[in-house]
Amino acid sequence: MIEISISSQVPTSPHIIASIVKVECKITENVTVNKDGKIRQGYTIEIMGDIPTENFLNEIWFPLRSALKLECARIHEHGKYMGCILNWPGMFTANRCVHALPTDRNTTLLLEENVNSTKMVVTKPSTSIG
């Protein structure tokens, strides 16, 4: 199972999120207090069943990111990964978290968007021998 935790400045609700992702899921509203005492309202989305990488990106992440103006999200793939979605192995190979140091970003991820589709293009840095 995959859980996605999001917080957006765009007004939203579980019903709006459900209409965006259009996959079998459970959406729970929550309130989080960070270490600085900042209170954030957010949502946890539990994706039911397995979903291939391409489907996850195209049916869940890209639509959520676009509609809710998200920079990142917290992912918990039970038994495999927990952290920023932009660092999720198998989805994104580079550290793309907006809070990461530039030296952590050893791969470039380009997201090309147009009206009809979004596609992911990953480029890795060249390595030279010698």
Protein Blocks (a to p, Z undefined) as FASTA:
>chain_A
ZZdddddfbdcdfklmmmmnopacdddddddddfkopacdddddddedjddfklmmmmmm
mmmmmmnopabdcdddehkagcdfklmghjamcdfbfkbcfklmmbccdddddfkbccdd
dddddddeZZ
